[in-house]
């Protein structure tokens, strides 16, 4: 038998279920052996007893996605995947967004052109359905699901994206028939529009009024309605970027009644509050996202939900708009009203170090829950497991050796995205990846990005099965 390509020695391996000491052997980019005292490899890395975890899977991020206005996302598939790799993420799933009146198939083809030879790590696409015409529902969407685009997102708000209840039902019916996973952005669009009009009429246009225009009740109502619609169709859904108590209560009720309702949350709901939107001048625009951050009490609700199983997924919802310049947060001017500021904040690179530092290292989360929330569950829900999301014989050698005794003050200058700020500037971190491997190749090592553009592979994904999921794999 040929020698191993790589052996990682003295690893403290953690999966979603176990923690154990082992050497990890890799051949052809695949984990081929786990054990103690494995034979030598052509290359060897000493983990020195540090945690070795599966590479993160970020199931919700936006890269080079058309916006439909004068704003433009700062990260393309090179800078975005570079940033992800430096933060310990080895697989991403951004969104191919259908334009209203346009073809869903055309959106996918355009997104492949945008990715082209840029990614440094592996990637897949979710779909965004904004115009569920008969052709989309009967031809394009079923065909794309069969081709491995097995999840899609729908919106209950934003004029350019939203579906009405009838359209949601029709789209959920396709998901049920074809075995796809539906992600739902749950906020009541009419309530938001009514509040926004009244705030602007009263001269309340500063960034912090974004939070006023989107109180928890608009998320609660839409979450309740999304759950009811999924119950009517009898299909699983995943509520994305849940921000606080009122939506959590709806999700807990549904889960307690046996409904197949999954939930995701994001770093902004653990580490930011509505007060961050009140930063001096226009600085608060840096933290505008939807739903908005809430308060300290709701941060605790989200921490509790991560620990007690309410949430299955922890994603970045990376939406990379620069603060300065003509096409980012100030696309409508440096004093634009809150409703004209592009929504979203950067977070691909900081997602895992933030949660490891403030979750695992403080005792809020155990290491197995960390792995489940950031890699394993995501891979299972979106049809990539066990190729991705775990450390097992036969899985891709997507591995991260962690420095969990770091002492880092986070600055934007140390990050690798193409955004000119991080909302977490100055935060102290106690964990950061020391080494990231994608299919056995080093892409990040001791502060140096070493991957080359175009090495990332596109992933076609399987449909989740009734007792779990089948293996996802690479595009031919």
Secondary structure, DSSP 8 states (H G I E B T S, - for coil): ---EEEEEEEEEEE-SS-EEEEEEEEETTEEEEEESS---EEEEEE-TT-EEEE-EEE-SEE-S---SSS---S--HHHHHHHHHHTTEEEEEEEEE--TTS-HHHHHHHHHHHHTT--SSEEEEEEE-S---HHIIIIIHHHHHHTT--EEEEESS-TTTB--HHHHHHHHHHHHHHT-EEEEE---HHHHHHHHHHHHHTT--STTHHHHHT-HHHHHHHHHHHHHHHHHHT--EEE-S--SHHHHHHHHHHHHTT--EEEEEETHHHH--GGGGGSTTTGGGGG--SS----HHHHHHHHHHHHHTS--EEE--EE---SSSTTSTTTT-TT--GGGS---B--TTTHHHHHIIIIITTTSS-HHHHHIIIIIHHHHHTT-TTTSSS--TTSB--EEEEETT--EE--GGG--SS-S--TTTT-EES-EEEEEEETTEEEEETTEE---TT---BEE---EETTEE---EE--
